[in-house]
Amino acid sequence: MSQDKDIQAARVAFEAVYPVPAQCVWVGNGYAATGYNAWDAQTHCHRWEGWLAARRAEPEEERPSNGQVSAAARNIARLLLGDERKVDCDIVESHIRELLASPGRGGPEH
């Protein structure tokens, strides 16, 4: 996450979960407490470092191929009804793609 754009995106996501407390400011690529006894601000700084470390530790997500999604749809139909011909597998595929694209699953808002 060395690029400014990545840092700013991480900052926006972080602040949505952890609002910036009093006596805490953004400096360079991180937060700094503006007072010696600003414990909430110091905790915020440490949370930010943990947030970044967790993001760096996340493995790159592997996206399934179209063939893998189609096979999964057929398997689901087979498991549910015993015969994939009884189900419109295209609908099942579209639901699988929707789930894969949802936030928190590597979709547009990830």
Rosetta blueprint (number, residue, H / E / L):
1 M L
2 S L
3 Q L
4 D H
5 K H
6 D H
7 I H
8 Q H
9 A H
10 A H
11 R H
12 V H
13 A H
14 F H
15 E H
16 A H
17 V H
18 Y L
19 P L
20 V L
21 P L
22 A L
23 Q L
24 C E
25 V E
26 W E
27 V E
28 G L
29 N L
30 G E
31 Y E
32 A E
33 A E
34 T L
35 G L
36 Y L
37 N L
38 A L
39 W H
40 D H
41 A H
42 Q H
43 T H
44 H H
45 C H
46 H H
47 R H
48 W H
49 E H
50 G H
51 W H
52 L H
53 A H
54 A H
55 R H
56 R H
57 A H
58 E L
59 P L
60 E L
61 E L
62 E L
63 R L
64 P L
65 S L
66 N H
67 G H
68 Q H
69 V H
70 S H
71 A H
72 A H
73 A H
74 R H
75 N H
76 I H
77 A H
78 R H
79 L H
80 L H
81 L H
82 G L
83 D L
84 E H
85 R H
86 K H
87 V L
88 D L
89 C H
90 D H
91 I H
92 V H
93 E H
94 S H
95 H H
96 I H
97 R H
98 E H
99 L H
100 L H
101 A H
102 S L
103 P L
104 G L
105 R L
106 G L
107 G L
108 P L
109 E L
110 H L
